[in-house]
Amino acid sequence: SSRVVQRFGAMAFRVFLLGFLLTSGAAPVGLKDVQRAKTKKPGADYRGHSQVAMSKKLNDHLIRAESSSSRTLPCEKWSLSELQSFMAMVAEHRSHELQLIYKSTMDRRSIRSESLPEFRSQWQRFNQLVNKHPHLHAPQKEAHCREAVMWWVHHLAEEKRQELRSRPNFSVPLLPEGAKKPCGQLNSDGGVAIDNGMLAESASDAEELCAKVNEANSCDWCHSTQADHDKGVPGTSVPDGLKKFTGPDDGNPQGWNRTRRCDQDQMPRCQLCEGIGGMAYGDPNDDIIITPCEIVANASEVDPKTVAKPLYPKQFTIKRKDGKQGGYSDTLIGWKTDPFCFGFFPQNDSTKPMCYRSEDAFIKYYDIEREAQRADYTIHNGGLFAAFPNITSSILHVQDQMWIQNDLWGVKQCICSNPSGNHCTNPPCKAYVQHWDTFASAQHLGRERIGVEWIQDHGVGHSAKIMELDHFILWAHHVWTDPISKRLVRAWKPFNGLQLYDPEAWEDQVEDPSVFDSPPEMCKKGHRSVRIHCDDDGNYHPKKSANTHILDALFRRAMEGGPEGIFEFASQLWETASVVV
C-alpha cells in the first residue's frame, strides 16, 4: 500500500541521512553529534528552574567541556566585534549536516541565514544602530553571547571543535548569568517606539534587532497591571507573533502534535482545527481527549460584522441560572510542585513535568479595576486520589498575590503564592490577573464547528456541546467566541489549561465586592489551618509555613488506609496533634 511505501521511504531516507552525516565533509559529525542534534528536549542536568539558574548550569558544563576555565571568558569580557569574529569563525566551519537535521525537524537551533556575508551584513547594520542608540548595546551583546554559545555547541562537529581549540589564545564565550536585559522601548502594540530622536527609518531596524534579542517574560504581556498596559509601559502588550517564525518559544519539549499545540509564531502557520486541545490528563501527546472540530469557513469567508472579538467584560460573574455547577469549568495545567498536584499554577512554558486538574466552578468573579479574580471549585481528584471524595477549592488572585484555599476532607489548607513564579527577566517578579483586553490583537483564523466541553451538562470529546464558533490565536493561546451571544466561550493553552464559559451564565457585574477581601482569614495566624508559604498576616512568604505535619499525617493516612474513614480521621487531627494557631 502507499502507507507501507511511505514508511519504507522515510526509513530509507533516515538510513541514507545517517550514512551521509557520518561520511561527508572534512570534519565529519560523530554519532554523539547526531544524537545531540536529534534530541530536542535537554536532559535534567542541562535545565534550570529559571533563566539565571539555567545559564549558570550550562556555563558549568561549558567550562568542563573546554577542560579549563582559561579557555572560556565571561560574556562581559567580550566586545561586540570580538563576539562577531568568534561567530564568523564558527560560521566558516559549521556543519551543514547538523543544520540539515535542525531544518528538517523545524528545530529552534536551526540557523536562519545560510552565508557568512549575510551574517556580516546584519551585524554591520545592527552595530550602526547600537552606536546611535547606546541603550541597545547591552542586550545586543548578551544576545550575541547566547547565540555564540549555541553555535559553538550545536553547529560544530566535535572533531572541528578540537581543531579550533588548538589555536593560540583561543577562548569560548560564556552565557550571561544575569537576568536578560530588555531591549529598547516598546510601544503599546509591542513594537519599538521611536524615542531619543530615533528616525523613522531606524525604528524598523531597531524593531528587527529587538525582536531578535528581546525575549522578555511573556507572562507580563497579559499579566502586568491593566493600568501599566493602558499606559503602554514597555513589555505589557503582546507583540505580533506573525513577525516570528521560530516558535514554539520553549521548543515544545513535550513533543505535542499540532492538534494539541500550535503556536502563532511557528511554521507552517496554524490553520483552522489546529491547536484546539481538549481535556488533557498527562504529558504524553496522547494523554488528552481531543475535542471534535470541523472547518466551516476561513476568516476571509466570514462576514466580520458577525464576529465577536475575544474580550472579557471589565467586571463579570459567571454562574448558572439554575445554581448548579458548570457555568465555568476548566482543566488547570502547570508545573508539578508537589507529588499530589494540590498546589500548582500555570507558568509560561512546558519545560517541566506538568500537573493536570479538571474542576467545575460554582461561581467565578472578575474585576479588572480591583485587579482581582476568584473562582470557587469542586475538584475532581485523579491519579492516586481518584477513589477519594472530591475536594473543594477557592482560588483568589488580588493584585500580585494569590491564595489557594483547599478543604481536604475536613482539613483546611491555605497556600499563599506568588503567581509569577519569579519567571521574569528582572526578579522579584509580579503577575496580575489577565487584562480584560488580553486577546484584542488575536488573529482570527475563521469559523469552526467545535465541541465545547462540560457546559450545559455536556461531557468531553464527542460528548461535548457542538457549537459554531470563531477561532482566534495569540501566540500559544487559542480562544473561541460565539457569534450569537457575542461571548467568549472556550480558551486553550497547552501548558496553562482549558477554560469553558457557558454563554448563558455571564453577568457583567460583581454584586458583592467583599468576595475579593484579602488576605483570606483562613490564611492568617489564629485559625486551625495548614498554612503554606504564608506569614502571620496571611501574605506570601517563601520561607514561612505552619502545621505542615497535619498535612503529612493526612496524606500518610490516605496512602495507607484509602478513602474509607478519611473524614473521621481528618476531624480528629486537630485534637491529637500539636498545632500552631
C-alpha positions as CSV (number, residue, x, y, z in Angstrom):
1,S,0.0,0.0,0.0
2,S,1.0,3.7,-0.3
3,R,1.4,3.9,3.5
4,V,3.9,1.0,3.5
5,V,5.8,2.7,0.7
6,Q,5.8,6.0,2.7
7,R,7.1,4.2,5.8
8,F,9.8,2.4,3.8
9,G,10.7,5.7,2.0
10,A,11.0,7.5,5.3
11,M,13.2,4.7,6.8
12,A,15.4,4.6,3.7
13,F,15.9,8.4,3.9
14,R,16.8,8.2,7.6
15,V,19.4,5.5,6.9
16,F,20.8,7.5,3.9
17,L,20.9,10.7,6.0
18,L,22.7,9.0,8.9
19,G,25.2,7.5,6.4
20,F,25.7,10.8,4.8
21,L,26.3,12.6,8.1
22,L,28.9,10.1,9.2
23,T,30.9,10.1,5.9
24,S,30.8,13.5,4.4
25,G,33.0,16.6,4.9
26,A,36.5,17.3,6.1
27,A,35.3,17.2,9.7
28,P,32.6,14.6,9.8
29,V,30.0,14.7,12.5
30,G,30.2,11.9,15.0
31,L,27.4,9.7,16.3
32,K,27.2,11.8,19.5
33,D,26.9,14.9,17.4
34,V,24.0,13.4,15.6
35,Q,22.3,12.1,18.8
36,R,22.6,15.5,20.4
37,A,21.2,17.2,17.3
38,K,18.2,14.9,17.2
39,T,17.5,15.4,20.9
40,K,15.2,18.5,21.2
41,K,14.5,18.3,24.9
42,P,17.6,18.8,27.0
43,G,18.1,16.4,30.0
44,A,17.6,17.5,33.6
45,D,21.3,18.2,34.0
46,Y,21.0,20.9,31.3
47,R,17.9,22.7,32.6
48,G,17.3,25.1,35.5
49,H,14.3,26.5,37.4
50,S,14.9,29.9,35.9
51,Q,16.8,31.6,33.1
52,V,19.6,32.6,35.5
53,A,19.9,29.2,37.1
54,M,19.9,27.5,33.6
55,S,22.7,29.9,32.4
56,K,24.9,29.1,35.4
57,K,24.4,25.4,35.0
58,L,25.1,25.5,31.2
59,N,28.2,27.5,31.9
60,D,29.5,24.9,34.3
61,H,29.0,22.3,31.6
62,L,30.8,24.5,29.1
63,I,33.8,25.1,31.3
64,R,34.1,21.4,31.9
65,A,33.8,20.7,28.2
66,E,36.6,23.1,27.5
67,S,38.7,21.3,30.2
68,S,39.8,24.7,31.7
69,S,38.2,27.9,32.7
70,S,41.2,29.6,31.0
71,R,39.6,28.7,27.6
72,T,36.4,30.4,28.5
73,L,35.6,34.1,29.1
74,P,32.6,35.7,30.8
75,C,30.2,37.5,28.4
76,E,31.0,40.9,29.9
77,K,34.7,40.5,28.9
78,W,33.9,40.4,25.2
79,S,33.2,43.3,22.8
80,L,30.6,43.1,20.1
81,S,33.3,42.9,17.4
82,E,35.1,40.1,19.2
83,L,31.9,38.1,19.5
84,Q,31.1,38.7,15.9
85,S,34.6,37.5,14.9
86,F,34.0,34.4,17.0
87,M,30.7,33.7,15.4
88,A,32.2,34.3,11.9
89,M,34.8,31.6,12.7
90,V,32.1,29.2,13.7
91,A,30.1,30.0,10.7
92,E,33.0,29.3,8.4
93,H,33.4,25.8,9.9
94,R,29.8,24.9,10.9
95,S,28.4,21.6,10.0
96,H,25.8,21.7,7.2
97,E,24.8,18.2,8.1
98,L,23.8,19.3,11.6
99,Q,21.9,22.2,10.1
100,L,20.1,19.8,7.8
101,I,18.8,17.9,10.9
102,Y,17.6,21.1,12.6
103,K,15.9,22.3,9.5
104,S,14.2,19.0,8.7
105,T,12.7,18.9,12.2
106,M,11.9,22.6,12.5
107,D,14.3,22.7,15.5
108,R,14.9,26.2,17.1
109,R,18.6,25.6,16.9
110,S,18.4,26.0,13.1
111,I,20.4,29.0,11.8
112,R,18.3,31.4,9.8
113,S,21.0,32.7,7.4
114,E,22.9,30.4,5.1
115,S,26.0,32.5,4.3
116,L,28.7,34.4,6.2
117,P,28.1,37.6,4.1
118,E,24.5,37.6,5.3
119,F,25.6,37.5,8.9
120,R,28.2,40.2,8.4
121,S,25.7,42.5,6.7
122,Q,23.2,42.0,9.5
123,W,25.9,42.7,12.2
124,Q,27.1,45.8,10.4
125,R,23.6,47.2,10.3
126,F,22.9,46.4,14.0
127,N,26.3,47.8,15.0
128,Q,25.5,51.1,13.4
129,L,22.1,51.2,15.2
130,V,23.7,50.4,18.5
131,N,26.3,53.2,18.0
132,K,23.4,55.6,17.5
133,H,21.4,54.3,20.4
134,P,23.7,53.1,23.2
135,H,20.8,51.7,25.3
136,L,20.7,48.8,22.8
137,H,24.3,47.8,23.4
138,A,23.9,45.6,26.4
139,P,21.0,43.5,25.2
140,Q,22.7,43.1,21.8
141,K,26.0,41.9,23.4
142,E,24.2,39.4,25.6
143,A,22.2,38.1,22.7
144,H,25.5,37.6,20.8
145,C,26.9,35.6,23.7
146,R,23.9,33.3,23.8
147,E,23.9,32.9,20.1
148,A,27.7,32.3,20.0
149,V,27.4,29.5,22.7
150,M,24.6,27.9,20.8
151,W,26.5,27.9,17.6
152,W,29.7,26.5,19.2
153,V,27.9,23.7,21.0
154,H,25.3,22.7,18.4
155,H,26.7,23.6,14.9
156,L,30.2,22.2,15.0
157,A,31.3,18.6,14.9
158,E,33.4,17.7,17.9
159,E,36.4,17.0,15.7
160,K,36.2,20.6,14.4
161,R,35.9,22.0,17.9
162,Q,39.1,20.1,18.9
163,E,40.9,21.6,15.9
164,L,39.8,25.2,16.8
165,R,40.8,24.8,20.4
166,S,44.4,24.3,19.3
167,R,44.6,27.8,18.0
168,P,46.7,30.2,20.1
169,N,44.9,32.4,22.6
170,F,41.6,30.7,21.8
171,S,38.6,31.1,24.1
172,V,34.9,30.5,24.1
173,P,32.3,33.0,25.5
174,L,30.1,32.0,28.4
175,L,26.4,32.7,28.7
176,P,25.5,35.9,30.6
177,E,24.4,34.8,34.1
178,G,22.2,37.8,35.0
179,A,18.6,38.3,34.1
180,K,18.0,39.1,30.4
181,K,18.2,42.9,29.7
182,P,15.2,44.4,28.0
183,C,15.8,45.7,24.5
184,G,14.7,49.2,23.6
185,Q,11.5,50.9,24.5
186,L,8.2,49.2,23.4
187,N,5.0,51.0,22.5
188,S,1.5,49.8,23.3
189,D,1.3,47.3,20.5
190,G,4.6,45.7,21.3
191,G,6.7,47.4,18.6
192,V,9.7,49.5,19.2
193,A,8.9,53.1,20.0
194,I,10.7,56.0,18.2
195,D,12.5,57.8,21.0
196,N,15.6,59.8,21.7
197,G,15.4,61.3,18.3
198,M,15.3,57.9,16.5
199,L,14.5,58.4,12.8
200,A,11.5,56.5,11.4
201,E,13.7,54.5,9.1
202,S,15.9,53.5,12.0
203,A,12.9,52.4,14.1
204,S,12.3,49.4,11.8
205,D,15.9,48.3,12.2
206,A,15.5,48.7,16.0
207,E,12.4,46.6,15.9
208,E,14.2,43.9,14.0
209,L,17.1,44.0,16.4
210,C,14.9,43.9,19.5
211,A,12.7,41.1,18.0
212,K,15.9,39.1,17.8
213,V,17.4,39.9,21.2
214,N,14.5,40.8,23.5
215,E,12.8,37.7,24.9
216,A,11.3,39.3,28.0
217,N,8.9,37.4,30.2
218,S,5.9,36.6,28.0
219,C,3.6,36.5,31.1
220,D,4.0,40.2,31.5
221,W,2.3,40.7,28.1
222,C,-1.0,39.7,29.7
223,H,-0.4,39.6,33.4
224,S,1.0,43.1,34.2
225,T,-1.3,45.6,35.7
226,Q,-4.1,46.9,33.5
227,A,-3.0,50.4,34.3
228,D,0.6,49.8,33.0
229,H,-0.8,48.1,29.9
230,D,-3.2,51.0,29.2
231,K,-0.3,53.5,29.6
232,G,1.8,51.5,27.1
233,V,4.5,50.6,29.6
234,P,7.2,48.5,27.7
235,G,6.6,44.8,27.9
236,T,3.0,44.9,28.9
237,S,1.4,44.3,25.5
238,V,1.5,41.3,23.2
239,P,4.0,41.6,20.3
240,D,2.9,40.5,16.8
241,G,3.5,36.7,16.7
242,L,3.3,36.7,12.9
243,K,6.6,38.6,12.8
244,K,8.4,35.5,14.1
245,F,8.7,32.0,12.7
246,T,10.9,30.2,15.2
247,G,8.2,29.0,17.6
248,P,7.2,27.4,19.8
249,D,9.3,29.6,22.1
250,D,10.1,26.9,24.6
251,G,10.9,24.4,21.8
252,N,7.8,22.2,22.6
253,P,9.8,19.9,24.9
254,Q,6.8,17.6,25.4
255,G,6.7,16.8,21.7
256,W,3.0,17.6,21.4
257,N,1.5,17.4,17.9
258,R,-0.2,20.3,16.1
259,T,-3.6,19.3,17.2
260,R,-2.6,19.7,20.9
261,R,-0.2,22.6,20.4
262,C,0.2,25.0,17.5
263,D,1.8,28.4,18.3
264,Q,1.2,31.5,16.2
265,D,4.9,32.1,15.6
266,Q,5.7,28.6,14.3
267,M,5.9,27.4,10.7
268,P,3.9,26.3,8.9
269,R,1.4,28.8,10.2
270,C,-1.5,27.4,12.3
271,Q,-4.7,26.6,10.5
272,L,-8.3,26.0,11.5
273,C,-8.8,22.9,13.7
274,E,-5.1,23.0,14.8
275,G,-4.1,23.8,18.3
276,I,-7.6,23.1,19.6
277,G,-6.6,20.9,22.5
278,G,-9.1,19.2,24.8
279,M,-9.3,17.7,28.3
280,A,-5.6,16.8,28.9
281,Y,-4.6,14.5,31.8
282,G,-0.9,13.8,31.2
283,D,2.3,14.9,29.5
284,P,2.4,12.2,26.7
285,N,0.9,13.5,23.5
286,D,-2.0,11.0,23.6
287,D,-2.9,11.8,27.2
288,I,-5.7,14.1,26.1
289,I,-9.3,13.8,24.9
290,I,-9.2,16.0,21.8
291,T,-12.4,17.9,21.1
292,P,-14.1,17.3,17.7
293,C,-13.6,20.1,15.1
294,E,-14.9,20.7,11.6
295,I,-14.0,23.7,9.4
296,V,-16.8,26.0,8.5
297,A,-15.1,28.9,6.8
298,N,-11.7,30.7,6.7
299,A,-11.5,34.2,8.1
300,S,-11.7,35.8,4.7
301,E,-15.0,34.0,4.1
302,V,-16.7,35.1,7.3
303,D,-18.7,38.4,7.5
304,P,-16.7,40.4,10.0
305,K,-19.9,42.0,11.3
306,T,-20.9,38.7,12.7
307,V,-17.6,38.1,14.5
308,A,-17.3,38.8,18.3
309,K,-13.9,40.0,19.5
310,P,-12.5,37.8,22.2
311,L,-12.7,40.4,25.0
312,Y,-13.6,39.9,28.7
313,P,-16.1,42.3,30.3
314,K,-14.2,44.6,32.7
315,Q,-16.3,43.1,35.5
316,F,-18.2,39.9,35.5
317,T,-19.7,37.0,37.4
318,I,-20.1,33.5,35.8
319,K,-22.8,31.3,37.4
320,R,-25.5,29.1,36.1
321,K,-29.0,30.5,36.4
322,D,-30.2,27.2,38.0
323,G,-27.5,27.4,40.7
324,K,-25.8,24.2,39.6
325,Q,-22.1,23.8,38.9
326,G,-20.6,24.2,35.5
327,G,-21.2,27.8,34.4
328,Y,-17.4,27.9,34.3
329,S,-15.2,24.8,34.1
330,D,-11.5,24.2,33.4
331,T,-8.6,21.9,33.3
332,L,-5.7,23.6,35.1
333,I,-2.2,22.8,33.8
334,G,1.0,23.9,35.4
335,W,4.4,22.8,36.7
336,K,4.3,20.0,39.2
337,T,5.4,21.4,42.6
338,D,4.1,18.6,44.8
339,P,3.5,14.9,44.2
340,F,-0.2,15.3,44.6
341,C,-0.8,18.4,42.5
342,F,-2.7,20.2,45.2
343,G,-0.9,23.5,45.0
344,F,0.2,24.5,41.5
345,F,-0.4,27.2,39.0
346,P,0.3,27.7,35.3
347,Q,3.7,29.0,34.2
348,N,4.9,30.4,30.9
349,D,6.4,27.2,29.4
350,S,6.2,23.4,29.3
351,T,9.7,22.6,30.3
352,K,8.9,20.6,33.4
353,P,6.6,17.7,34.3
354,M,3.1,19.1,34.5
355,C,0.0,18.7,36.7
356,Y,-3.4,18.4,35.2
357,R,-6.6,19.0,37.2
358,S,-10.2,19.2,35.9
359,E,-12.6,21.2,38.0
360,D,-16.1,22.7,37.9
361,A,-16.8,26.1,39.4
362,F,-20.0,27.1,41.2
363,I,-19.0,30.7,40.5
364,K,-16.2,32.8,39.1
365,Y,-15.7,36.6,39.6
366,Y,-13.5,39.1,37.8
367,D,-13.0,42.8,38.4
368,I,-10.1,44.5,36.5
369,E,-10.4,47.8,38.4
370,R,-9.5,45.8,41.6
371,E,-7.0,43.6,39.7
372,A,-8.9,40.7,41.2
373,Q,-10.3,37.3,40.2
374,R,-11.8,34.4,42.2
375,A,-13.2,31.0,41.4
376,D,-14.8,28.5,43.8
377,Y,-14.4,24.9,42.6
378,T,-15.2,21.3,43.1
379,I,-12.1,19.4,42.2
380,H,-12.3,16.0,40.5
381,N,-9.5,14.0,42.0
382,G,-7.3,11.9,39.7
383,G,-4.2,9.8,39.9
384,L,-3.5,8.3,43.3
385,F,-6.6,10.1,44.7
386,A,-9.1,9.1,42.0
387,A,-11.0,6.8,44.5
388,F,-11.3,9.6,47.2
389,P,-14.2,12.0,47.6
390,N,-13.8,15.2,45.7
391,I,-12.4,18.3,47.4
392,T,-13.3,21.9,47.2
393,S,-11.0,24.8,46.4
394,S,-11.2,28.6,46.2
395,I,-8.5,30.4,44.2
396,L,-8.3,34.1,44.9
397,H,-5.9,36.4,42.9
398,V,-5.7,40.0,44.1
399,Q,-3.0,42.4,42.8
400,D,0.2,40.4,42.7
401,Q,-0.7,37.7,45.3
402,M,-2.7,34.5,45.1
403,W,-4.3,32.4,47.8
404,I,-5.3,28.8,47.1
405,Q,-7.7,27.6,49.8
406,N,-8.5,23.9,49.9
407,D,-10.8,21.8,52.0
408,L,-9.1,18.4,52.1
409,W,-11.8,16.2,53.5
410,G,-12.1,18.5,56.5
411,V,-8.6,19.8,56.8
412,K,-8.3,23.4,55.8
413,Q,-5.3,24.4,53.8
414,C,-4.1,27.7,52.5
415,I,-1.3,28.1,50.0
416,C,-0.1,31.7,49.8
417,S,1.5,32.2,46.4
418,N,3.5,34.4,44.1
419,P,1.7,33.6,40.8
420,S,4.6,34.9,38.7
421,G,6.8,32.0,39.9
422,N,9.6,34.6,39.6
423,H,10.0,33.7,36.0
424,C,10.8,37.1,34.6
425,T,13.8,38.9,33.4
426,N,14.3,41.1,36.5
427,P,13.2,39.4,39.7
428,P,11.4,39.9,42.0
429,C,8.5,39.4,39.6
430,K,4.8,40.2,39.8
431,A,1.9,38.7,37.9
432,Y,-1.6,40.1,38.0
433,V,-4.9,38.9,36.6
434,Q,-5.2,38.8,32.9
435,H,-6.0,42.0,31.1
436,W,-9.7,42.4,30.1
437,D,-8.4,43.0,26.5
438,T,-5.6,40.4,26.5
439,F,-6.8,38.9,23.2
440,A,-7.6,42.2,21.5
441,S,-4.9,41.7,18.9
442,A,-5.5,37.9,18.4
443,Q,-5.5,36.7,14.8
444,H,-8.9,35.5,13.5
445,L,-8.4,32.1,11.8
446,G,-12.0,31.6,10.8
447,R,-15.1,29.7,11.9
448,E,-15.4,26.1,13.2
449,R,-18.0,23.7,14.4
450,I,-16.2,22.6,17.6
451,G,-17.0,20.7,20.8
452,V,-17.2,22.8,23.9
453,E,-16.5,20.6,27.0
454,W,-18.8,20.4,30.1
455,I,-21.1,23.3,29.5
456,Q,-24.8,22.8,29.9
457,D,-24.4,19.3,31.3
458,H,-22.4,18.0,28.4
459,G,-19.2,16.0,28.5
460,V,-15.9,15.9,26.7
461,G,-14.7,14.6,23.3
462,H,-17.7,13.6,21.2
463,S,-20.0,14.2,24.2
464,A,-19.1,17.9,24.2
465,K,-21.7,20.5,23.1
466,I,-21.1,21.2,19.4
467,M,-21.2,24.9,18.7
468,E,-20.3,27.1,15.7
469,L,-17.6,29.4,17.0
470,D,-14.9,31.8,15.7
471,H,-11.3,30.7,16.4
472,F,-8.6,33.2,17.3
473,I,-4.9,32.6,18.0
474,L,-2.4,34.7,20.0
475,W,1.0,33.0,20.4
476,A,0.2,29.8,22.3
477,H,-3.3,30.9,23.3
478,H,-6.4,29.8,21.3
479,V,-9.7,31.3,22.1
480,W,-13.2,31.0,20.6
481,T,-16.2,33.3,20.6
482,D,-19.9,32.8,19.9
483,P,-21.2,34.8,17.1
484,I,-24.7,34.6,18.5
485,S,-24.2,35.6,22.2
486,K,-21.1,37.6,21.4
487,R,-19.4,35.9,24.4
488,L,-16.0,34.3,24.8
489,V,-16.8,30.6,25.2
490,R,-13.6,28.5,25.1
491,A,-9.9,29.1,25.7
492,W,-6.9,26.7,25.4
493,K,-3.2,27.0,26.1
494,P,-1.4,23.6,26.1
495,F,0.7,24.3,29.2
496,N,-1.8,26.5,31.1
497,G,-5.2,24.8,30.6
498,L,-8.6,24.6,29.1
499,Q,-11.3,27.1,30.1
500,L,-15.0,26.8,29.3
501,Y,-17.7,29.6,29.7
502,D,-21.4,28.8,29.4
503,P,-22.6,31.7,27.1
504,E,-25.8,31.9,29.1
505,A,-24.0,32.2,32.5
506,W,-22.4,35.7,32.1
507,E,-23.3,38.7,34.2
508,D,-21.4,41.9,33.6
509,Q,-21.2,42.8,37.3
510,V,-20.0,41.6,40.7
511,E,-22.8,42.3,43.2
512,D,-20.7,41.8,46.4
513,P,-17.1,43.2,46.2
514,S,-16.3,41.5,49.5
515,V,-15.7,38.3,47.6
516,F,-12.2,39.8,46.9
517,D,-11.3,40.5,50.5
518,S,-7.7,39.6,51.1
519,P,-5.7,38.1,52.6
520,P,-8.4,35.5,53.4
521,E,-9.0,34.8,57.2
522,M,-8.1,31.1,56.8
523,C,-4.6,32.1,55.7
524,K,-3.8,34.2,58.8
525,K,-2.4,33.1,62.1
526,G,-5.1,32.3,64.7
527,H,-7.0,29.7,62.6
528,R,-6.9,26.0,62.5
529,S,-5.4,25.6,59.1
530,V,-2.4,24.3,57.3
531,R,-0.6,27.4,56.0
532,I,1.9,27.0,53.2
533,H,4.3,30.0,52.5
534,C,2.1,32.3,54.5
535,D,3.3,34.9,57.1
536,D,1.2,35.6,60.2
537,D,-0.9,38.2,58.3
538,G,-1.7,35.8,55.5
539,N,0.6,37.3,52.9
540,Y,3.1,35.3,50.7
541,H,6.4,34.5,52.4
542,P,8.6,31.8,50.7
543,K,10.1,30.6,54.0
544,K,7.2,30.6,56.3
545,S,4.7,27.7,56.8
546,A,2.7,26.3,59.7
547,N,1.1,23.0,60.6
548,T,2.5,21.1,57.7
549,H,2.7,18.0,59.9
550,I,-1.1,17.9,59.9
551,L,-0.9,17.6,56.1
552,D,1.8,15.0,56.3
553,A,-0.3,12.9,58.6
554,L,-3.4,13.2,56.4
555,F,-1.6,12.1,53.3
556,R,0.1,9.3,55.1
557,R,-3.3,8.0,56.3
558,A,-4.7,8.4,52.9
559,M,-1.9,6.4,51.3
560,E,-2.1,3.6,53.9
561,G,-5.8,3.4,54.6
562,G,-7.5,4.6,51.4
563,P,-10.7,6.7,51.3
564,E,-12.7,4.8,54.0
565,G,-12.9,6.8,57.2
566,I,-10.8,9.7,55.8
567,F,-13.3,12.4,57.0
568,E,-13.3,11.0,60.6
569,F,-9.5,10.8,60.7
570,A,-9.2,14.4,59.4
571,S,-11.6,15.7,62.1
572,Q,-9.5,14.2,64.9
573,L,-6.2,15.5,63.7
574,W,-6.5,19.0,65.3
575,E,-7.3,17.3,68.7
576,T,-4.5,14.8,68.7
577,A,-1.6,16.9,67.2
578,S,0.3,19.9,68.4
579,V,-0.7,22.8,66.2
580,V,0.1,26.5,65.7
581,V,-2.9,28.8,65.6
